[in-house]
Amino acid sequence: MEDGKEAEVGHRSGVMLRLKKQPHQPLLPSLYLTNARSLVHKTDDFELQLAGNHYVRDCCVLIITETWLHPGIHDASIQLAGRTLLCWDRTKESNYNCEMLLALAILWVAIIRGEEPSCLLYDSAEMPLLSKDGDIILVGIFNIHSHDNNLPTYKSKPPPTECKVFNEREYQNARTMIFAIEEINNKNNLLPNITVGYKIYDACSSVQLSIKKVLAPLNDPADRKPTNSSCSIKQSSVLAVIGMSSTTYTQAVSSIAQAFIIPQITYFSTCSCLSDKTKYPTLLRTVPSDYYQSKALAQLVKHYGWNWVGTVRTDNDYGNDAMAAFAQAAQEEGICIEYSAVIFTVMTRQKYINIIRLIKESSAKVVIAFVNAVTMKTFVEELLLENATGLQWIGDLSWMTKRLPAKEEYYRILGGAIGMALTNAEIPGLRDYLVNINPLTNPEDVLLKEFWEGTFNCTLTSKDESRNKCIGSENLRDVKTEYTDEHEFRVPSCTYKAVYAVAHALHNLHNCKDGQGPFINKTCANKMNPASWQLLQYLKAVNFTTIYGDKVYFDINGDTDQKYEVVNWQMGEGGLIKFVTVGLYDSSMPEGRRIKMNNVSIIWAGDRKQVPKSVCTESCKPGARKAIRNGQLICCFDCVPCAEGEISNTTNAIDCFSCPLDYNSNLERTLCILKDIEFLSFKEVMGSLLVLFSLLGTFMTICVSVIFILYRDTPVVKANNSELSFLLLFSLILCFLCSLPFIGQPSDWSCMLRHIGFGITFALCISCILAKTVVVLMAFRATLPGSNVMKWFGPSQQRMSVASFTLIQVLICMFWLLFSPPIPHKNFKSYKEKIILECEVGSVLAFCAVLGYIGFLSAVCFILAFLARKLPDNFNEAQLITFSMLIFCSVWITFIPAYISSPGKYTVAVEIFAILASSFGLLFCIFVPKCYVILLKPEQNNRKYLMGKMPSKSL
């Protein structure tokens, strides 16, 4: 190849093709052949080729043919950096091809027989801060320090990250991990004959360091032993990683752990995003997911009647996912979010002021914060500067029980805060283990020295003259710090459970019996050298109970039991804020019973003991319903009173619901009360009076009948057919009595009796009067010469006519009863506040037929009587019948509008009044004049007087 050009693919035994497939890792020792044509002048070009062309740089042998090269050119003139020079000069006597092949063979053998490639660390080795050898190594990564977010300029090599502020809580978690491992190593029933070791690293609250620390144990120099000659291929003994305490750092560690299929158990990362097994397949956790915490917070807010809240969150996966889950849970619980402020990663003071102004100007008095402890501390400091007091803060477990924001000077802002926290635990022996340490007796703990000096404000070295020298007799039992807080073992409990979960998984792995394993063909793992992915399978299946009673298991999403304590911030002795447990949330309980508050006094914002209010609109009391305002959230509404007949018996009712037809709403519209049932009763005054008049009419009719019986042989009684008179008196008795079924509570029998009895008795009565009227006409017609009309209307015909007219009414009533009889009916339409109990006529046609038939008989009778009123007779009964029919028709004609317009029981009273009035009219008009003659004018009760010629009388 000339001028350094590459050979075509397929030439030189396919070397270039293999290089293109794996350019940085040649499958075989590779050769690069070219013709230089004056190599002396082209060494710089070859240097550039080596630097920029990986095809050239990665070749093991560079073969350069040079026509003009001769022994006079010194080797240094053609030496290439990083390459061993071998010159082979051609002579006239030599066979060039054979010598070239021999040179290639020598170089090839030299490469194959050469030493293995050297193994060099890319950077300085990351050593664990705390470590212990063991058959199995657990890696713990904690944020024991924090660091400054200073951006490097890259004008020089950036210095290592400087870890500054010591985090006592994280150090407590690291010591808890060591305690749990030592406790497991001392047990005979858990991992016998197996020693568990540990390597604990400090990520210094840095994502970059988190990644670097998780890579460190996988490339531990103690395992790899890098030299200039070879690389060891010993497998790492790391099987699981414990960490970390924040979602951001957990995600960073998970990106490496899942690449090597190493199970990772986080003890305090709560983001619901970590439940996504497509993104985090090897991640498990011993702390509940924020998905359940958000539901718990929403139910806590609802429990205290707050439906108008604000939220503050950090702009990361933790804050955004927690906020999204809370927004969904709040919507389900009927809670509205007035605003949602965001704290970004980089915040200026002006941005904080804008958020605080938004909070102070809003009407929501309850604020929920989804932020971590460090961010919350900074935010509270800004709130103090802006004097943003009087707000009821609700916290999540990321800061609710952290001492960082729980300082005495912050209590003016966060005093009375309430929120969720992990369940506390009493781990036997942990408290003593944590406080029984001393830097003199534990020199291997490099962190203890820093912690000790910071806690007791002394120095363990003689170089620092600004502080007193530690004498070694200091005791951690005498100080109150986050590390020694015996009442706050919430997060250490999760760390403790994470270590024991790995131990139980390893124990189950080593106890696996052939043919009963969880892998393909029911095989077991290699017990002598298990792989991390095999341990992961056993971790997902662990299920045990800790020594202090907590159950540990992982569901399909790698989450654990969802229980929280409700914690309230209260001021304790010496200005130390207490985290008082005031309730418990258990997601396994039925809906509505998941939050259970203890009988503990709660301190609210501003040291008040009364629950604060935070609503957009005051709750609608029972008796009203909510009417949502257009364009506003559902928590902003107007209260509209329920209409008559509707009630709402709950606070903030969405709708008023109607009472049953038999019920009506009370004045407050909160209760359905039974409506008053109205009917014409015997006990009320009007009913009693009507009964009295009915009985009076009956009695008077009976008296008239008695008089007629006693004087039945007198001319007055015998005139106009005494038999019809007695039948008429009998029908009048029935007419007076038929009004009684109209009084009292309607029933099936009373409804049928009142209408049928009324129709038949009045039909009989009017039939008798009609027969008497016809008799009067026939009698006077019979006095004409040659008239024999009376033989056609004798007593038999009179009885037959009465019976026939009455029978027609009876038939009408029978059809009425057969097809649609009158029935009791509750009238809900006339009055809303009461029920009218009445008799429904059933068939309106039959009812009209009964009344129409009576009206027809009455009209015929009136016409005939009117025509016979001037017939010659001193006692012309036709006149009496005319008056009686006039009254009868007048009563029933006026009855119709009165009946229609009368409400309720008065409708029945009008009907009874019409019956009694028409009956009294018939009795008085027809029979009282006769009784007057019989009893008071006996001298007129003779045939001569009755047949005498008397002056004409007019109506």
Secondary structure, DSSP 8 states (H G I E B T S, - for coil): -BTT----TT-GGGHHHHHHHSTTS-SS--EEEEE-SSGGGGHHHHHHHHHH-HHHHT-SEEEEE-TT--TTS-GGGG--TT---------SSS-HHHHHHHHHHHHHHHHHTS-------SS-----SEEE--SEEEEEEE--EEE-------SS------EEEE-HHHHHHHHHHHHHHHHHHT-SSSSTT--EEEEEEE-TT-HHHHHHHHHTGGG-HHHH---SS--------EEEEE--SSHHHHHHHHHHHTTTT--EEESS---GGGG-TTT-TTEEESS--HHHHHHHHHHHHHHTT--EEEEEEESSHHHHHHHHHHHHHHHHTT-EEEEEEEE-SS--HHHHHHHHHHHHHSS--EEEEE--HHHHHHHHHHHHHTT--S-EEEE-TTTTT-TTT--GGGHHHHTT-EEEE------TTHHHHHHS--TTT-TT-HHHHHHHHHHHTEESSSS--SSEE--S---GGG---TTT-TT--HHHHHHHHHHHHHHHHHHHHHT--TT--SSGGG----SSS--HHHHHHHHTT-EEE-TTS-EEE--TTS----EEEEEEEEE-GGG-EEEEEEEEEETTS-TT-SEEE-S----BGGGBSS-----SS----TTEEEEE-TTS-TTSEEEEE--TTEE--STT-SS-EE--TTEEE-TTSS-EEE-EEE---SSSHHHHHHHHHHHHHHHHHHHHHHHHHHTTTSHHHHTT-HHHHHHHHHHHHHHHHTTGGGSSS--HHHHHHHHHHHHHHHHHHHHHHHHHHHHHHHHHHHTSTT--GGGGSSHHHHHHHHHHHHHHHHHHHHHHHHHS--EEEEE-SS-SSEEEEEEE-S-HHHHHHHHHHHHHHHHHHHHHHHHTTTSS-TT-HHHHHHHHHHHHHHHHHHHHHHHHH--THHHHHHHHHHHHHHHHHHHHHHHHHHHHHHHH-GGG-SHHHHHS-------
